Amino acid sequence: MEGQQVFLRALEATDLDLLTRWNFDPVVSAFFSPRLPNTLTEQKDWMLRQLEGSSKKKFIIIDKASNEAIGVLGIMGIDHVNKNAEIGITIGNTSYWGKPQPKEAFYLGLQFLFQQFNMHMVYMQVFDSNIRAIRFFEKFGFRRDGIRRESVYAHGAYHSIMMMSLLKQEFEQIYAKQ
């Protein structure tokens, strides 16, 4: 998948160090569910599960101008019967936070799911305290579906998870001009 500013390439085994660095960076992972330290073997096993899963796909986001990896876009829980999937994005290179590249990468992921996979609904989960991310997703038309109250214990406290979704018809209405 390619846009004007970024392209998405499939996750490769050689990305293990990059993902490990992002996943355990305290700034990047501030809104992740807690992760225990892993051995190198456990990290490699995790990577193999990411590469082999048929109901999920992960893409590395590359900035075309610098040819630099800036984040990862994940598509999980692909359900071809009910035509829905979960999407997520992590921008590991914090110098790209608030820049247009993450927005384009996320749009490419949605376009792929709705147009290529013909999904009816795409959903995602976000800490309800992650206001920046919620606003980001709402700009794409995602709606708040509900809250799983205090379902994740992280950073010494319980956090609620907001469930959000976007229907294909909503996506098409928003992006009909493009």
KANOR-V879524 format. One record per pair of residues at least 12 apart in sequence whose C-alpha atoms are under 10 Angstrom apart, sorted by the first residue. I is the first residue (numbers start at 1). GAP is how many residues later the second one is. Records with the same first field share a line. If there is no record, write none. Layout:
# KANOR-V879524
I = GAP ; GAP
This chain:
# KANOR-V879524
1 = 58 ; 60 ; 104 ; 107 ; 108 ; 110 ; 111
2 = 59 ; 60 ; 62 ; 102 ; 103 ; 106
3 = 60 ; 61 ; 98 ; 101 ; 102 ; 104 ; 105
4 = 59 ; 60 ; 61 ; 97 ; 100 ; 101
5 = 57 ; 58 ; 59 ; 60 ; 61 ; 95 ; 96 ; 97 ; 99 ; 100
6 = 55 ; 56 ; 57 ; 58 ; 59 ; 60 ; 61 ; 62 ; 63 ; 64 ; 94 ; 95 ; 96 ; 97 ; 98 ; 99 ; 102
7 = 52 ; 53 ; 54 ; 55 ; 56 ; 57 ; 60 ; 62 ; 94 ; 97 ; 98 ; 101
8 = 50 ; 51 ; 52 ; 53 ; 54 ; 55 ; 56 ; 61 ; 63 ; 64 ; 65 ; 97 ; 98 ; 100 ; 101
9 = 49 ; 50 ; 51 ; 52 ; 53 ; 60 ; 63 ; 64
10 = 41 ; 47 ; 48 ; 49 ; 50 ; 51 ; 62 ; 63
11 = 36 ; 39 ; 40 ; 46 ; 47 ; 48 ; 49 ; 50 ; 61 ; 62 ; 63
12 = 35 ; 36 ; 38 ; 39 ; 46 ; 47 ; 48
13 = 31 ; 34 ; 35 ; 37 ; 38
14 = 33
15 = 32 ; 45 ; 54
16 = 24 ; 27 ; 28 ; 30 ; 31 ; 32
17 = 23 ; 26 ; 27
18 = 42 ; 51 ; 52 ; 53 ; 74
19 = 24 ; 28 ; 41 ; 52 ; 53 ; 73
20 = 18 ; 20 ; 23 ; 27
21 = 71
22 = 48 ; 49 ; 50 ; 68 ; 69 ; 70 ; 71 ; 72
23 = 12 ; 67 ; 69
24 = 12 ; 13
25 = 67
27 = 65 ; 67
28 = 62 ; 63 ; 64 ; 65 ; 66
29 = 61 ; 62 ; 63
30 = 97 ; 100 ; 124 ; 125
31 = 95 ; 96 ; 97 ; 98 ; 99 ; 102 ; 123 ; 124 ; 128
32 = 58 ; 94 ; 95 ; 120 ; 122 ; 123
33 = 94 ; 118 ; 119 ; 120 ; 121 ; 122 ; 126
34 = 118 ; 119 ; 120 ; 121
35 = 119
50 = 24 ; 26
53 = 23 ; 24
54 = 22 ; 23 ; 24
55 = 20 ; 21 ; 22 ; 23 ; 24 ; 25 ; 30
56 = 18 ; 19 ; 20 ; 21 ; 22 ; 23 ; 29 ; 30 ; 31
57 = 16 ; 17 ; 18 ; 19 ; 20 ; 21 ; 30
58 = 14 ; 15 ; 16 ; 17 ; 18 ; 29 ; 30 ; 31
59 = 12 ; 13 ; 14 ; 15 ; 16 ; 30 ; 46 ; 50
60 = 12 ; 13 ; 14 ; 29 ; 30 ; 31 ; 45
61 = 12 ; 28 ; 29 ; 30 ; 31 ; 40 ; 41 ; 43 ; 44 ; 45
62 = 39 ; 40 ; 43
63 = 33 ; 38 ; 39 ; 42
64 = 37
68 = 25
69 = 22 ; 23 ; 24
70 = 20 ; 21 ; 22 ; 23 ; 24 ; 25 ; 26 ; 27 ; 31 ; 32
71 = 18 ; 19 ; 20 ; 21 ; 22 ; 23 ; 25 ; 30 ; 31 ; 34
72 = 16 ; 17 ; 18 ; 19 ; 20 ; 30 ; 33 ; 34
73 = 14 ; 15 ; 16 ; 17 ; 18 ; 29 ; 32 ; 33 ; 35 ; 36
74 = 12 ; 13 ; 14 ; 15 ; 16 ; 32 ; 35
75 = 12 ; 13 ; 14 ; 34 ; 35 ; 38 ; 47 ; 48 ; 49
76 = 12 ; 47 ; 48
77 = 46
78 = 35 ; 39 ; 41 ; 44
79 = 40
80 = 37 ; 38 ; 39 ; 40
81 = 38
82 = 37 ; 38 ; 39
83 = 30 ; 31 ; 34 ; 35 ; 36 ; 37 ; 38 ; 39
84 = 29 ; 30 ; 33 ; 34 ; 35 ; 36 ; 37 ; 38 ; 39 ; 81 ; 82 ; 83 ; 84
85 = 28 ; 29 ; 32 ; 34 ; 35 ; 36 ; 37 ; 38 ; 39 ; 80
86 = 27 ; 35 ; 36 ; 37 ; 38 ; 39 ; 78 ; 79
87 = 19 ; 22 ; 23 ; 26 ; 35 ; 36 ; 37 ; 38 ; 78
88 = 18 ; 21 ; 35 ; 36 ; 37 ; 38
89 = 13 ; 14 ; 16 ; 17 ; 20 ; 35 ; 44
90 = 12
98 = 34 ; 38
102 = 34
103 = 33 ; 34 ; 36 ; 37
106 = 30 ; 31 ; 34
107 = 33 ; 64 ; 68
110 = 12 ; 30 ; 56 ; 58 ; 61
111 = 57 ; 60 ; 61 ; 64
113 = 55
114 = 53 ; 54 ; 55 ; 57 ; 58
115 = 53 ; 57
118 = 50
119 = 48 ; 49
120 = 46 ; 47 ; 48 ; 49 ; 50 ; 51
121 = 44 ; 45 ; 46 ; 47 ; 48 ; 49 ; 50
122 = 20 ; 42 ; 43 ; 44 ; 45 ; 46 ; 49
123 = 19 ; 20 ; 21 ; 22 ; 40 ; 41 ; 42 ; 43 ; 44
124 = 13 ; 18 ; 20 ; 21 ; 37 ; 38 ; 39 ; 40 ; 41 ; 42
125 = 19 ; 20 ; 21 ; 22 ; 23 ; 36 ; 37 ; 38 ; 39 ; 40
126 = 21 ; 34 ; 35 ; 36 ; 37 ; 38
127 = 20 ; 21 ; 23 ; 24 ; 25 ; 32 ; 33 ; 34 ; 35 ; 36
128 = 18 ; 19 ; 20 ; 21 ; 22 ; 31 ; 32 ; 33 ; 34 ; 35
129 = 30 ; 31 ; 32 ; 33
130 = 31 ; 32
134 = 28 ; 30
137 = 27 ; 28 ; 29
138 = 26 ; 27 ; 28
139 = 35
140 = 26 ; 30 ; 31 ; 34 ; 35
141 = 23 ; 24 ; 25 ; 26 ; 29 ; 30 ; 32 ; 33 ; 34
142 = 21 ; 22 ; 23 ; 24 ; 25 ; 28 ; 29
143 = 20 ; 21 ; 22 ; 23 ; 24
144 = 18 ; 19 ; 20 ; 21 ; 22
145 = 17 ; 18 ; 19 ; 20 ; 21
146 = 15 ; 16 ; 17 ; 18 ; 19
147 = 13 ; 14 ; 15 ; 16 ; 17
148 = 12 ; 13 ; 14 ; 15
149 = 12 ; 13
